[in-house]
Amino acid sequence: MSRQIGKMYEDIVIADNLPPLRRRQKYRTIMMQLMQNNAELSEVTEKVNNLIKVTEDIYYARGYASVLRKLRSNQWSESVSHKIEVIRDNYSMLSEEVRTQHSNYLEWIVIALISLEVIMAVVERLL
């Protein structure tokens, strides 16, 4: 997973050097990968947590607790939670960037249309 996060950062750097329309497309591709990674991590975490259920039997409960300590499940769980948080933060950042670029694009279209309308009004007045 750390390798995928490193690749994600590389993809973002590559996308930053692309023209605006291709950049937005690349960001969307990265966002789809992030959603997929988030879903996969959540699924794996859920499966692991379901495998290590605490039982009502005191003997088994002690055994489970001992195994959990040996496997350092708390550290693993915190690590996975941190990675999920990183994925969500990066998704939010990219989503906001795509929204900003889209807004800027629409603003330029509005400016062009207003300019065209002004030019048409001036030309009409002159004729």
Secondary structure by P-SEA (a helix, b strand, c coil): caaaaaaaaaaaaaaaaccaaaaaaaaaaaaaaaaaaaaaaaaaaaaaaaaacccccaaaaaaaaaaaaaaaaaaaaaaaaaaaaaaaaaaaaaaaaaaaaaaaaaaaaaaaaaaaaaaaaaaaaac
